Amino acid sequence: QTPQTITKETGESLTINCVLRDSNCALSSTYWYRKKSGSTNEESISKGGRYVETVNSGSKSFSLRINDLTVEDSGTYRCKDTIAGMRVDLGTIAELELDYDVYGGGTVVTVNPGIPLSPPIVSLLHSATEEQRANGFVQLVC
């Protein structure tokens, strides 16, 4: 899973990538989780809206793009792929078909609040004289 850490500002976007490196397995069911800083609970991320997933079965890779970031998006993100139907041969005893989960190593995401931009404040320090008004030119002092 890459990157290991990423820092962005509010309103920006980021992408987290995962690659299944086991050559014997194919991507099956992909999931994303986030654990917020200071929390022990890992919450499932619903795909859609600001959370856009892209899956490339050929390269066994999948990624999560998060758009319009907020400070609340900060936390540790992990990807997961559930490998379905893994066959385990127990010789003459039996053959089992198992599902198992493969997790990414995690990406620590920090979203900093951007510096709010406020409109400039313009104050008139003194009025133009009659002569300046008649001449059509006025000096502005900022």
N, CA, C and O atoms as a MOPAC input file, in Angstrom:
PM7 MOZYME 1SCF
protein

 N      0.85900 1    -1.17600 1     0.00000 1
 C      0.00000 1     0.00000 1     0.00000 1
 C      0.89900 1     1.23100 1     0.00000 1
 O      1.83200 1     1.32600 1     0.79800 1
 N      0.62100 1     2.15600 1    -0.88100 1
 C      1.40000 1     3.39200 1    -0.96400 1
 C      0.45700 1     4.58600 1    -1.09500 1
 O     -0.65100 1     4.44800 1    -1.61200 1
 N      0.89300 1     5.75800 1    -0.63000 1
 C      2.11100 1     6.01900 1     0.13700 1
 C      1.92000 1     5.61800 1     1.59600 1
 O      0.80400 1     5.31500 1     2.01800 1
 N      3.01100 1     5.61500 1     2.36900 1
 C      2.90100 1     5.30400 1     3.80000 1
 C      2.32600 1     6.48600 1     4.55900 1
 O      1.54700 1     6.30500 1     5.49400 1
 N      2.70700 1     7.70000 1     4.16100 1
 C      2.16100 1     8.91400 1     4.77600 1
 C      1.89800 1     9.93900 1     3.68200 1
 O      2.57400 1     9.96400 1     2.65400 1
 N      0.90500 1    10.77900 1     3.92600 1
 C      0.59700 1    11.85600 1     2.97900 1
 C     -0.03300 1    13.00600 1     3.75800 1
 O     -0.85600 1    12.79100 1     4.64800 1
 N      0.36100 1    14.22000 1     3.41500 1
 C     -0.18300 1    15.42400 1     4.04800 1
 C     -0.77200 1    16.32000 1     2.96700 1
 O     -0.12400 1    16.60900 1     1.96100 1
 N     -1.99800 1    16.75000 1     3.18600 1
 C     -2.70300 1    17.61800 1     2.24000 1
 C     -3.39800 1    18.72400 1     3.00700 1
 O     -3.39900 1    18.73500 1     4.23800 1
 N     -3.99800 1    19.67000 1     2.26000 1
 C     -4.79600 1    20.73400 1     2.86500 1
 C     -6.25700 1    20.54800 1     2.48600 1
 O     -6.57700 1    19.86200 1     1.51500 1
 N     -7.13000 1    21.16200 1     3.25700 1
 C     -8.55800 1    21.03400 1     2.97900 1
 C     -8.85800 1    21.47100 1     1.55200 1
 O     -8.25600 1    22.40900 1     1.03100 1
 N     -9.79600 1    20.77400 1     0.93700 1
 C    -10.19500 1    21.08600 1    -0.43300 1
 C     -9.39300 1    20.34100 1    -1.48500 1
 O     -9.83500 1    20.24000 1    -2.63000 1
 N     -8.22000 1    19.81200 1    -1.13100 1
 C     -7.39800 1    19.07400 1    -2.08400 1
 C     -7.89900 1    17.63800 1    -2.21000 1
 O     -8.86000 1    17.24800 1    -1.54700 1
 N     -7.24100 1    16.85400 1    -3.06700 1
 C     -7.56300 1    15.44300 1    -3.26800 1
 C     -6.31500 1    14.61200 1    -3.01700 1
 O     -5.19600 1    15.12300 1    -3.05400 1
 N     -6.52200 1    13.31500 1    -2.75800 1
 C     -5.39500 1    12.39600 1    -2.60900 1
 C     -5.79500 1    11.02900 1    -3.14500 1
 O     -6.97800 1    10.72400 1    -3.29200 1
 N     -4.77800 1    10.20700 1    -3.43600 1
 C     -5.01100 1     8.84200 1    -3.91000 1
 C     -4.13600 1     7.88100 1    -3.12100 1
 O     -2.94500 1     8.12500 1    -2.92700 1
 N     -4.74000 1     6.78000 1    -2.66600 1
 C     -4.03300 1     5.70800 1    -1.97200 1
 C     -4.08400 1     4.48100 1    -2.88300 1
 O     -5.14100 1     4.14300 1    -3.41600 1
 N     -2.94000 1     3.81600 1    -3.05900 1
 C     -2.83900 1     2.68800 1    -3.98300 1
 C     -2.52500 1     1.39600 1    -3.24600 1
 O     -1.77300 1     1.38800 1    -2.27200 1
 N     -3.11900 1     0.29400 1    -3.72900 1
 C     -2.83700 1    -1.03300 1    -3.19500 1
 C     -2.60400 1    -1.99600 1    -4.34800 1
 O     -3.26900 1    -1.91900 1    -5.38100 1
 N     -1.64900 1    -2.90800 1    -4.15900 1
 C     -1.34200 1    -3.92100 1    -5.16900 1
 C     -1.30000 1    -5.27600 1    -4.47800 1
 O     -0.64300 1    -5.43100 1    -3.44800 1
 N     -2.00100 1    -6.25900 1    -5.04300 1
 C     -1.97300 1    -7.62800 1    -4.54200 1
 C     -0.76100 1    -8.31100 1    -5.15600 1
 O     -0.71400 1    -8.51500 1    -6.36900 1
 N      0.22400 1    -8.66700 1    -4.32900 1
 C      1.48800 1    -9.19000 1    -4.83900 1
 C      1.51000 1   -10.70800 1    -4.97300 1
 O      2.44400 1   -11.24200 1    -5.57200 1
 N      0.52900 1   -11.42100 1    -4.44600 1
 C      0.48700 1   -12.88000 1    -4.54600 1
 C      0.09900 1   -13.28100 1    -5.96100 1
 O     -1.01700 1   -13.00900 1    -6.40400 1
 N      1.02000 1   -13.92900 1    -6.67000 1
 C      0.77900 1   -14.25300 1    -8.07900 1
 C     -0.27400 1   -15.33600 1    -8.26700 1
 O     -0.79400 1   -15.50300 1    -9.37000 1
 N     -0.59800 1   -16.07800 1    -7.20400 1
 C     -1.58600 1   -17.15600 1    -7.31500 1
 C     -3.01300 1   -16.67300 1    -7.08300 1
 O     -3.96100 1   -17.44200 1    -7.24600 1
 N     -3.17100 1   -15.42700 1    -6.71000 1
 C     -4.49500 1   -14.92100 1    -6.35600 1
 C     -4.92500 1   -13.80400 1    -7.29400 1
 O     -4.10000 1   -13.10200 1    -7.87800 1
 N     -6.22000 1   -13.66300 1    -7.42100 1
 C     -6.79600 1   -12.57300 1    -8.21200 1
 C     -7.57200 1   -11.65800 1    -7.27100 1
 O     -8.03100 1   -12.08300 1    -6.21100 1
 N     -7.71200 1   -10.39300 1    -7.67500 1
 C     -8.53700 1    -9.47900 1    -6.88300 1
 C     -9.95700 1   -10.01800 1    -6.83500 1
 O    -10.48900 1   -10.50000 1    -7.83500 1
 N    -10.55300 1    -9.92900 1    -5.67100 1
 C    -11.91600 1   -10.43700 1    -5.52900 1
 C    -12.83800 1    -9.31900 1    -5.04300 1
 O    -13.47400 1    -8.63600 1    -5.84700 1
 N    -12.90500 1    -9.14000 1    -3.73500 1
 C    -13.73800 1    -8.08800 1    -3.15400 1
 C    -12.83800 1    -7.10500 1    -2.42400 1
 O    -12.11000 1    -7.49000 1    -1.50900 1
 N    -12.88200 1    -5.84100 1    -2.82100 1
 C    -11.99500 1    -4.84300 1    -2.23400 1
 C    -12.75200 1    -3.95200 1    -1.25200 1
 O    -13.92700 1    -3.63800 1    -1.44100 1
 N    -12.04400 1    -3.56000 1    -0.20600 1
 C    -12.63000 1    -2.74000 1     0.85100 1
 C    -11.60200 1    -1.70700 1     1.31000 1
 O    -10.40100 1    -1.85600 1     1.08900 1
 N    -12.11400 1    -0.64600 1     1.96000 1
 C    -11.25600 1     0.40100 1     2.52100 1
 C    -11.72500 1     0.72000 1     3.93100 1
 O    -12.92300 1     0.73600 1     4.21300 1
 N    -10.75900 1     0.97300 1     4.81400 1
 C    -11.06300 1     1.26700 1     6.21300 1
 C    -10.25600 1     2.48400 1     6.66400 1
 O     -9.17600 1     2.76600 1     6.14600 1
 N    -10.81800 1     3.19900 1     7.65000 1
 C    -10.11700 1     4.34900 1     8.23500 1
 C    -10.21100 1     4.25500 1     9.74900 1
 O    -11.27100 1     3.96600 1    10.30500 1
 N     -9.08300 1     4.50200 1    10.40600 1
 C     -9.05500 1     4.61600 1    11.86000 1
 C     -8.61700 1     6.03700 1    12.16600 1
 O     -7.50500 1     6.44300 1    11.83000 1
 N     -9.50100 1     6.78600 1    12.80500 1
 C     -9.17800 1     8.17700 1    13.13100 1
 C     -8.14600 1     8.22800 1    14.24500 1
 O     -8.05800 1     7.31900 1    15.07000 1
 N     -7.36900 1     9.29700 1    14.25900 1
 C     -6.32200 1     9.48100 1    15.24500 1
 C     -6.91500 1     9.43400 1    16.65000 1
 O     -7.90800 1    10.10000 1    16.93900 1
 N     -6.28800 1     8.63400 1    17.52100 1
 C     -6.75900 1     8.52000 1    18.90300 1
 C     -7.88400 1     7.53100 1    19.09700 1
 O     -8.31100 1     7.30400 1    20.22900 1
 N     -8.37900 1     6.93300 1    18.02100 1
 C     -9.48200 1     5.97600 1    18.11200 1
 C     -8.95000 1     4.54900 1    17.96600 1
 O     -7.91500 1     4.31700 1    17.34100 1
 N     -9.67100 1     3.61000 1    18.55100 1
 C     -9.30300 1     2.19900 1    18.37500 1
 C    -10.20900 1     1.53300 1    17.34600 1
 O     -9.94600 1     0.41000 1    16.91700 1
 N    -11.27000 1     2.22200 1    16.95400 1
 C    -12.21700 1     1.65300 1    15.99700 1
 C    -11.80300 1     1.93400 1    14.56100 1
 O    -11.42400 1     3.05300 1    14.21500 1
 N    -11.88000 1     0.90600 1    13.73600 1
 C    -11.61300 1     1.04700 1    12.31200 1
 C    -12.97000 1     1.02900 1    11.60700 1
 O    -13.72400 1     0.06200 1    11.71300 1
 N    -13.26900 1     2.11500 1    10.88500 1
 C    -14.57700 1     2.20700 1    10.23600 1
 C    -14.45700 1     1.91500 1     8.75100 1
 O    -13.46700 1     2.26000 1     8.10800 1
 N    -15.48800 1     1.27000 1     8.22200 1
 C    -15.53500 1     0.95100 1     6.79600 1
 C    -15.89800 1     2.20200 1     6.01200 1
 O    -16.74600 1     2.98800 1     6.43500 1
 N    -15.25000 1     2.38000 1     4.86500 1
 C    -15.52600 1     3.53700 1     4.01500 1
 C    -16.49200 1     3.11300 1     2.91400 1
 O    -16.24200 1     2.14500 1     2.19500 1
 N    -17.58100 1     3.83500 1     2.79000 1
 C    -18.54000 1     3.57300 1     1.70900 1
 C    -18.03500 1     4.24100 1     0.43900 1
 O    -17.77800 1     5.44400 1     0.41600 1
 N    -17.89800 1     3.45100 1    -0.61000 1
 C    -17.42800 1     3.98900 1    -1.88700 1
 C    -18.53500 1     4.80600 1    -2.52900 1
 O    -19.71500 1     4.47000 1    -2.43000 1
 N    -18.13800 1     5.87700 1    -3.18600 1
 C    -19.10000 1     6.76500 1    -3.82700 1
 C    -18.96500 1     8.16600 1    -3.26400 1
 O    -18.34900 1     8.36000 1    -2.21600 1
 N    -19.53800 1     9.14400 1    -3.95100 1
 C    -19.42700 1    10.53100 1    -3.51700 1
 C    -17.99000 1    11.00700 1    -3.61200 1
 O    -17.39100 1    10.98600 1    -4.68800 1
 N    -17.43400 1    11.43800 1    -2.48000 1
 C    -16.04600 1    11.92600 1    -2.45600 1
 C    -15.03500 1    10.79000 1    -2.52600 1
 O    -13.85700 1    11.02100 1    -2.80000 1
 N    -15.49000 1     9.55600 1    -2.27900 1
 C    -14.60900 1     8.38500 1    -2.24500 1
 C    -14.77000 1     7.58900 1    -3.53400 1
 O    -15.79000 1     6.93200 1    -3.74300 1
 N    -13.76000 1     7.64900 1    -4.39700 1
 C    -13.83400 1     7.01300 1    -5.71400 1
 C    -12.79500 1     5.89600 1    -5.79200 1
 O    -11.59800 1     6.13900 1    -5.64300 1
 N    -13.26700 1     4.66400 1    -6.02900 1
 C    -12.35000 1     3.53200 1    -6.14000 1
 C    -12.14400 1     3.16700 1    -7.60200 1
 O    -13.07800 1     3.18500 1    -8.40400 1
 N    -10.89300 1     2.83300 1    -7.93200 1
 C    -10.54800 1     2.33500 1    -9.26300 1
 C     -9.89300 1     0.97700 1    -9.07500 1
 O     -8.97900 1     0.82900 1    -8.26300 1
 N    -10.36800 1    -0.03200 1    -9.83900 1
 C     -9.82700 1    -1.38400 1    -9.74500 1
 C     -9.27900 1    -1.78100 1   -11.10800 1
 O     -9.94600 1    -1.62000 1   -12.13000 1
 N     -8.04100 1    -2.31000 1   -11.10900 1
 C     -7.42700 1    -2.82000 1   -12.32800 1
 C     -7.07700 1    -4.28500 1   -12.07300 1
 O     -6.03900 1    -4.59300 1   -11.48900 1
 N     -7.95700 1    -5.18200 1   -12.52000 1
 C     -7.76700 1    -6.61800 1   -12.26500 1
 C     -6.50000 1    -7.14800 1   -12.91900 1
 O     -5.83500 1    -8.02500 1   -12.36600 1
 N     -6.16000 1    -6.62100 1   -14.09800 1
 C     -4.97700 1    -7.09100 1   -14.81500 1
 C     -3.69000 1    -6.88300 1   -14.03200 1
 O     -2.83500 1    -7.76700 1   -13.99000 1
 N     -3.55200 1    -5.72100 1   -13.41300 1
 C     -2.34300 1    -5.43900 1   -12.62900 1
 C     -2.53900 1    -5.75200 1   -11.15100 1
 O     -1.65000 1    -5.51200 1   -10.33400 1
 N     -3.71000 1    -6.29100 1   -10.81200 1
 C     -4.04600 1    -6.63500 1    -9.41800 1
 C     -3.88200 1    -5.43300 1    -8.49800 1
 O     -3.40300 1    -5.55700 1    -7.37100 1
 N     -4.28400 1    -4.27900 1    -8.99000 1
 C     -4.15500 1    -3.06000 1    -8.19600 1
 C     -5.51100 1    -2.38800 1    -8.03600 1
 O     -6.39700 1    -2.52300 1    -8.88000 1
 N     -5.64800 1    -1.67300 1    -6.95300 1
 C     -6.85400 1    -0.87500 1    -6.74000 1
 C     -6.46900 1     0.35000 1    -5.93600 1
 O     -5.51700 1     0.32400 1    -5.15600 1
 N     -7.22000 1     1.42500 1    -6.13500 1
 C     -6.86500 1     2.68900 1    -5.49000 1
 C     -8.11900 1     3.39300 1    -5.00700 1
 O     -9.21800 1     3.16900 1    -5.51300 1
 N     -7.92500 1     4.25000 1    -4.01700 1
 C     -9.00700 1     5.06600 1    -3.47100 1
 C     -8.60400 1     6.51800 1    -3.61800 1
 O     -7.55600 1     6.93600 1    -3.12500 1
 N     -9.44700 1     7.28900 1    -4.30400 1
 C     -9.24100 1     8.73400 1    -4.42600 1
 C    -10.25900 1     9.40600 1    -3.52100 1
 O    -11.45200 1     9.10300 1    -3.56800 1
 N     -9.76500 1    10.32800 1    -2.69200 1
 C    -10.64700 1    11.10300 1    -1.81600 1
 C    -10.58700 1    12.54600 1    -2.29000 1
 O     -9.52400 1    13.16500 1    -2.29400 1
 N    -11.73200 1    13.07300 1    -2.68700 1
 C    -11.82400 1    14.44100 1    -3.19400 1
 C    -12.32500 1    15.39100 1    -2.11700 1
 O    -12.94600 1    14.97100 1    -1.14100 1
 N    -12.04800 1    16.67300 1    -2.30800 1
 C    -12.54400 1    17.73700 1    -1.43100 1
 C    -12.28200 1    17.40400 1     0.04300 1
 O    -13.20800 1    17.34400 1     0.85100 1
 N    -11.01600 1    17.19200 1     0.37200 1
 C    -10.61900 1    16.76100 1     1.71800 1
 C    -11.04400 1    17.73900 1     2.80600 1
 O    -11.07500 1    18.95300 1     2.60200 1
 N    -11.37000 1    17.17800 1     3.96400 1
 C    -11.64400 1    17.96400 1     5.16200 1
 C    -10.70300 1    17.47600 1     6.26200 1
 O    -10.10300 1    16.40900 1     6.13500 1
 N    -10.57400 1    18.23900 1     7.32600 1
 C     -9.72600 1    17.85500 1     8.45500 1
 C    -10.19300 1    16.51700 1     9.02600 1
 O     -9.37900 1    15.73200 1     9.51300 1
 N    -11.50300 1    16.25300 1     8.96800 1
 C    -12.06600 1    15.00900 1     9.50700 1
 C    -11.63600 1    13.77400 1     8.71100 1
 O    -11.81600 1    12.65000 1     9.17900 1
 N    -11.07200 1    13.97000 1     7.51600 1
 C    -10.57500 1    12.83700 1     6.72200 1
 C     -9.23000 1    12.31600 1     7.23300 1
 O     -8.75600 1    11.28200 1     6.76400 1
 N     -8.61600 1    13.00700 1     8.17800 1
 C     -7.32900 1    12.57000 1     8.73200 1
 C     -7.49400 1    11.23100 1     9.43800 1
 O     -8.53100 1    10.95800 1    10.04300 1
 N     -6.46000 1    10.39900 1     9.35300 1
 C     -6.48100 1     9.09300 1    10.01100 1
 C     -5.60200 1     8.11300 1     9.26000 1
 O     -4.88200 1     8.48800 1     8.33500 1
 N     -5.66700 1     6.84100 1     9.67000 1
 C     -4.90000 1     5.78200 1     9.01200 1
 C     -5.84700 1     4.94900 1     8.16500 1
 O     -6.82900 1     4.39700 1     8.66200 1
 N     -5.53700 1     4.86800 1     6.87500 1
 C     -6.36800 1     4.14400 1     5.91200 1
 C     -5.71900 1     2.80300 1     5.56800 1
 O     -4.50500 1     2.72100 1     5.38000 1
 N     -6.53800 1     1.76100 1     5.48700 1
 C     -6.04000 1     0.45500 1     5.06400 1
 C     -6.94900 1    -0.11500 1     3.98400 1
 O     -8.17000 1     0.03300 1     4.02400 1
 N     -6.31600 1    -0.76800 1     3.02300 1
 C     -7.08300 1    -1.46800 1     1.99700 1
 C     -7.18600 1    -2.94000 1     2.38300 1
 O     -6.38300 1    -3.45100 1     3.16400 1
 N     -8.18600 1    -3.60800 1     1.82200 1
 C     -8.36000 1    -5.03700 1     2.07300 1
 C     -8.91300 1    -5.69200 1     0.82300 1
 O     -9.77800 1    -5.13800 1     0.14500 1
 N     -8.40800 1    -6.87100 1     0.52800 1
 C     -8.97600 1    -7.69500 1    -0.53200 1
 C     -9.33700 1    -9.03400 1     0.08100 1
 O     -8.51000 1    -9.66200 1     0.74100 1
 N    -10.56200 1    -9.47300 1    -0.13400 1
 C    -10.97900 1   -10.78200 1     0.33400 1
 C    -10.76300 1   -11.77400 1    -0.79400 1
 O    -11.39700 1   -11.68600 1    -1.84600 1
 N     -9.86800 1   -12.71100 1    -0.56600 1
 C     -9.57400 1   -13.74800 1    -1.54800 1
 C    -10.58600 1   -14.85700 1    -1.35400 1
 O    -10.63200 1   -15.49500 1    -0.30200 1
 N    -11.39500 1   -15.08300 1    -2.37200 1
 C    -12.46900 1   -16.06800 1    -2.26100 1
 C    -12.05800 1   -17.37800 1    -2.91600 1
 O    -11.38300 1   -17.39100 1    -3.94600 1
 N    -12.47600 1   -18.47500 1    -2.30300 1
 C    -12.31600 1   -19.78900 1    -2.91400 1
 C    -10.89100 1   -20.29400 1    -2.98400 1
 O    -10.53400 1   -20.96300 1    -3.95400 1
 N    -10.06100 1   -20.00000 1    -1.99600 1
 C     -8.69500 1   -20.52600 1    -1.95700 1
 C     -8.77400 1   -21.99800 1    -1.57700 1
 O     -9.30800 1   -22.34400 1    -0.52400 1
 N     -8.24500 1   -22.85900 1    -2.43100 1
 C     -8.31700 1   -24.30300 1    -2.17500 1
 C     -7.12100 1   -24.76600 1    -1.35000 1
 O     -5.97100 1   -24.43700 1    -1.64100 1
 N     -7.43000 1   -25.53700 1    -0.31400 1
 C     -6.40000 1   -26.12500 1     0.53300 1
 C     -6.56100 1   -27.63600 1     0.46500 1
 O     -7.59100 1   -28.17600 1     0.86900 1
 N     -5.54200 1   -28.31700 1    -0.04600 1
 C     -5.58400 1   -29.76800 1    -0.19700 1
 C     -5.00300 1   -30.41100 1     1.05400 1
 O     -3.83400 1   -30.20600 1     1.38000 1
 N     -5.82200 1   -31.19000 1     1.75100 1
 C     -5.37800 1   -31.87300 1     2.96000 1
 C     -5.05500 1   -33.34100 1     2.67200 1
 O     -5.19500 1   -34.20400 1     3.53900 1
 N     -4.63000 1   -33.59900 1     1.46300 1
 C     -4.26700 1   -34.97000 1     1.07600 1
 C     -5.49100 1   -35.85700 1     0.96500 1
 O     -6.49200 1   -35.47800 1     0.35600 1
 N     -5.40700 1   -37.03100 1     1.55200 1
 C     -6.52100 1   -37.98400 1     1.45700 1
 C     -7.65700 1   -37.65000 1     2.40500 1
 O     -8.74400 1   -38.21700 1     2.29800 1
 N     -7.40900 1   -36.71900 1     3.34800 1
 C     -8.44000 1   -36.39100 1     4.34400 1
 C     -9.55400 1   -35.54900 1     3.71800 1
 O    -10.73000 1   -35.90000 1     3.81000 1
 N     -9.18100 1   -34.45200 1     3.09200 1
 C    -10.20500 1   -33.54900 1     2.54800 1
 C     -9.55700 1   -32.45800 1     1.71000 1
 O     -8.33600 1   -32.30300 1     1.66900 1
 N    -10.40900 1   -31.72500 1     1.05900 1
 C     -9.98900 1   -30.51300 1     0.34800 1
 C    -10.91800 1   -29.39400 1     0.79700 1
 O    -12.14000 1   -29.51400 1     0.70600 1
 N    -10.33400 1   -28.31700 1     1.27700 1
 C    -11.12900 1   -27.19500 1     1.77900 1
 C    -11.08100 1   -26.03100 1     0.79800 1
 O    -10.10400 1   -25.84500 1     0.07200 1
 N    -12.14400 1   -25.26600 1     0.79500 1
 C    -12.18000 1   -24.02500 1     0.03200 1
 C    -12.41400 1   -22.90100 1     1.02900 1
 O    -13.45400 1   -22.84100 1     1.68500 1
 N    -11.42600 1   -22.00800 1     1.13500 1
 C    -11.45800 1   -20.96800 1     2.15700 1
 C    -11.46000 1   -19.57700 1     1.54000 1
 O    -10.96400 1   -19.36500 1     0.43400 1
 N    -12.03000 1   -18.63600 1     2.28500 1
 C    -11.90500 1   -17.22300 1     1.96900 1
 C    -10.96600 1   -16.61900 1     3.00700 1
 O    -11.05400 1   -16.95600 1     4.18800 1
 N    -10.07300 1   -15.73700 1     2.58300 1
 C     -9.23000 1   -15.06700 1     3.56300 1
 C     -8.98300 1   -13.63300 1     3.13000 1
 O     -9.11600 1   -13.27900 1     1.95800 1
 N     -8.61900 1   -12.82100 1     4.10900 1
 C     -8.44100 1   -11.38000 1     3.89200 1
 C     -6.96200 1   -11.01600 1     3.83700 1
 O     -6.15100 1   -11.52300 1     4.61100 1
 N     -6.63200 1   -10.12900 1     2.90900 1
 C     -5.28000 1    -9.59000 1     2.78100 1
 C     -5.38500 1    -8.07700 1     2.97700 1
 O     -6.14400 1    -7.40500 1     2.27900 1
 N     -4.61100 1    -7.54400 1     3.94200 1
 C     -4.65700 1    -6.11900 1     4.26800 1
 C     -3.39600 1    -5.40300 1     3.80800 1
 O     -2.31000 1    -5.98000 1     3.77700 1
 N     -3.56400 1    -4.13400 1     3.45100 1
 C     -2.42500 1    -3.27700 1     3.16200 1
 C     -1.77700 1    -2.81500 1     4.45800 1
 O     -2.35500 1    -2.95900 1     5.53600 1
 N     -0.57900 1    -2.26200 1     4.34900 1
 C      0.17000 1    -1.83500 1     5.52700 1
 C     -0.32700 1    -0.55000 1     6.15900 1
 O      0.04400 1    -0.23500 1     7.29000 1
 N     -1.15700 1     0.19400 1     5.45200 1
 C     -1.71700 1     1.43000 1     6.01400 1
 C     -1.08100 1     2.68500 1     5.45400 1
 O      0.10300 1     2.71000 1     5.11600 1
 N     -1.89000 1     3.72100 1     5.36300 1
 C     -1.44200 1     5.04600 1     4.93600 1
 C     -1.92800 1     6.05900 1     5.96300 1
 O     -3.12600 1     6.17100 1     6.22500 1
 N     -0.98200 1     6.79700 1     6.54200 1
 C     -1.34300 1     7.83500 1     7.51700 1
 C     -1.62100 1     9.11500 1     6.74600 1
 O     -0.73900 1     9.65700 1     6.08000 1
 N     -2.86100 1     9.59200 1     6.84600 1
 C     -3.30600 1    10.79600 1     6.13400 1
 C     -3.48200 1    11.93600 1     7.13700 1
 O     -4.17200 1    11.79200 1     8.14600 1
 N     -2.84600 1    13.06600 1     6.84100 1
 C     -3.02200 1    14.27600 1     7.64400 1
 C     -3.57800 1    15.36500 1     6.73500 1
 O     -2.99000 1    15.69100 1     5.70400 1
 N     -4.71800 1    15.92200 1     7.13200 1
 C     -5.30800 1    17.02700 1     6.36900 1
 C     -5.25600 1    18.26900 1     7.24000 1
 O     -5.88900 1    18.34100 1     8.29300 1
 N     -4.48000 1    19.25400 1     6.77300 1
 C     -4.34000 1    20.51500 1     7.50500 1
 C     -5.37600 1    21.52000 1     7.02400 1
 O     -5.71400 1    21.55600 1     5.84100 1
 N     -5.87700 1    22.33700 1     7.94900 1
 C     -6.81000 1    23.37800 1     7.50900 1
 C     -6.06200 1    24.40300 1     6.66700 1
 O     -4.97300 1    24.83700 1     7.04000 1
 N     -6.62100 1    24.77900 1     5.56900 1
 C     -6.01000 1    25.80400 1     4.72500 1
 C     -6.11000 1    27.15400 1     5.40300 1
 O     -6.91100 1    27.32700 1     6.32200 1
 N     -5.31500 1    28.10900 1     4.96900 1
 C     -5.39000 1    29.46700 1     5.50300 1
 C     -6.58700 1    30.14300 1     4.85500 1
 O     -6.61400 1    30.32300 1     3.63800 1
 N     -7.57200 1    30.51600 1     5.65300 1
 C     -8.75100 1    31.14500 1     5.04500 1
 C     -8.40300 1    32.50100 1     4.44200 1
 O     -7.73800 1    33.32300 1     5.07300 1
 N     -8.85100 1    32.71600 1     3.24100 1
 C     -8.62500 1    33.99900 1     2.57500 1
 C     -9.84800 1    34.86700 1     2.77400 1
 O    -10.97000 1    34.45800 1     2.47600 1
 N     -9.62400 1    36.07900 1     3.28300 1
 C    -10.73500 1    37.00300 1     3.47200 1
 C    -10.57600 1    38.15300 1     2.48900 1
 O     -9.45600 1    38.49900 1     2.11200 1
 N    -11.67600 1    38.73900 1     2.07700 1
 C    -11.58400 1    39.85000 1     1.12900 1
 C    -10.88500 1    41.04900 1     1.77600 1
 O    -10.99500 1    41.26100 1     2.98300 1
 N    -10.17100 1    41.82700 1     0.97100 1
 C     -9.48500 1    42.99400 1     1.53900 1
 C    -10.49100 1    44.04100 1     2.02400 1
 O    -11.60800 1    44.15000 1     1.51800 1
 N    -10.05000 1    44.80100 1     3.02000 1
 C    -10.87900 1    45.89300 1     3.53700 1
 C    -10.25200 1    47.20900 1     3.06800 1
 O     -9.08500 1    47.48400 1     3.34900 1
 N    -11.02800 1    48.00600 1     2.36300 1
 C    -10.54400 1    49.28300 1     1.84300 1
 C    -11.24500 1    50.39900 1     2.61600 1
 O    -12.47300 1    50.44300 1     2.68800 1
 N    -10.45200 1    51.29200 1     3.18800 1
 C    -11.00100 1    52.42400 1     3.94000 1
 C    -10.55500 1    53.72300 1     3.27700 1
 O     -9.40600 1    53.85700 1     2.85600 1
 N    -11.46500 1    54.66000 1     3.19300 1
 C    -11.14800 1    55.96900 1     2.64600 1
 C    -10.59700 1    56.84000 1     3.77700 1
 O    -11.29100 1    57.13300 1     4.75000 1
 N     -9.31600 1    57.25100 1     3.62200 1
 C     -8.67700 1    58.01500 1     4.69000 1
 C     -9.06300 1    59.49600 1     4.65400 1
 O     -9.21700 1    60.11900 1     5.70500 1
 N     -9.22200 1    60.06400 1     3.45600 1
 C     -9.70000 1    61.46000 1     3.34800 1
 C    -10.31300 1    61.64000 1     1.95700 1
 O     -9.98800 1    60.92200 1     1.01100 1
 N    -11.17900 1    62.58900 1     1.87300 1
 C    -11.85600 1    62.85900 1     0.61000 1
 C    -10.97200 1    63.68300 1    -0.30900 1
 O    -10.07000 1    64.39000 1     0.14100 1
 N    -11.24400 1    63.58100 1    -1.60100 1
 C    -10.51100 1    64.36800 1    -2.60100 1
 C    -10.94900 1    65.82500 1    -2.50500 1
 O    -12.09000 1    66.12700 1    -2.15600 1
 N    -10.01000 1    66.72400 1    -2.82600 1
 C    -10.32000 1    68.15000 1    -2.82100 1
 C    -11.11900 1    68.49100 1    -4.07900 1
 O    -11.19900 1    67.69100 1    -5.01100 1
 N    -11.70900 1    69.69100 1    -4.09200 1
 C    -12.46100 1    70.16500 1    -5.26400 1
 C    -11.57300 1    70.20600 1    -6.49500 1
 O    -12.00000 1    69.84800 1    -7.59200 1
 N    -10.31900 1    70.64900 1    -6.30400 1
 C     -9.38500 1    70.76500 1    -7.42200 1
 C     -9.09300 1    69.37600 1    -8.01500 1
 O     -9.06100 1    69.21300 1    -9.23400 1
 N     -8.87700 1    68.35900 1    -7.12400 1
 C     -8.59800 1    66.99800 1    -7.59400 1
 C     -9.80800 1    66.42600 1    -8.34300 1
 O     -9.65700 1    65.75700 1    -9.36600 1
 N    -10.99300 1    66.69600 1    -7.82500 1
 C    -12.20500 1    66.18000 1    -8.47100 1
 C    -12.37900 1    66.81600 1    -9.84300 1
 O    -12.75100 1    66.13400 1   -10.79800 1
 N    -12.11400 1    68.11500 1    -9.95100 1
 C    -12.26700 1    68.84100 1   -11.22600 1
 C    -11.23200 1    68.35000 1   -12.23200 1
 O    -11.52800 1    68.25500 1   -13.42300 1
 N    -10.02200 1    68.03500 1   -11.76900 1
 C     -8.93500 1    67.58100 1   -12.61800 1
 C     -9.16400 1    66.14000 1   -13.09600 1
 O     -8.60400 1    65.73600 1   -14.11500 1
 N     -9.97700 1    65.36600 1   -12.37500 1
 C    -10.27000 1    63.99100 1   -12.76400 1
 C     -9.28600 1    62.97400 1   -12.21900 1
 O     -9.39500 1    61.79000 1   -12.53800 1
 N     -8.33000 1    63.39900 1   -11.40600 1
 C     -7.35600 1    62.47900 1   -10.82600 1
 C     -7.43000 1    62.55500 1    -9.31300 1
 O     -7.50600 1    63.63700 1    -8.73100 1
 N     -7.40600 1    61.37000 1    -8.67800 1
 C     -7.43400 1    61.31900 1    -7.22500 1
 C     -6.33900 1    60.35400 1    -6.78200 1
 O     -6.22900 1    59.25300 1    -7.32300 1
 N     -5.53400 1    60.75400 1    -5.81000 1
 C     -4.49100 1    59.88500 1    -5.28700 1
 C     -5.10300 1    58.99100 1    -4.21300 1
 O     -5.76300 1    59.46600 1    -3.28800 1
 N     -4.87000 1    57.68200 1    -4.35700 1
 C     -5.35100 1    56.73100 1    -3.35900 1
 C     -4.19000 1    56.31100 1    -2.48000 1
 O     -3.10600 1    56.00500 1    -2.97900 1
 N     -4.41100 1    56.29700 1    -1.17400 1
 C     -3.39700 1    55.87800 1    -0.20900 1
 C     -3.87400 1    54.59100 1     0.43500 1
 O     -4.96800 1    54.53100 1     0.99700 1
 N     -3.04400 1    53.56200 1     0.34800 1
 C     -3.41700 1    52.25200 1     0.93100 1
 C     -2.65600 1    52.02200 1     2.21700 1
 O     -2.82600 1    50.98500 1     2.85800 1

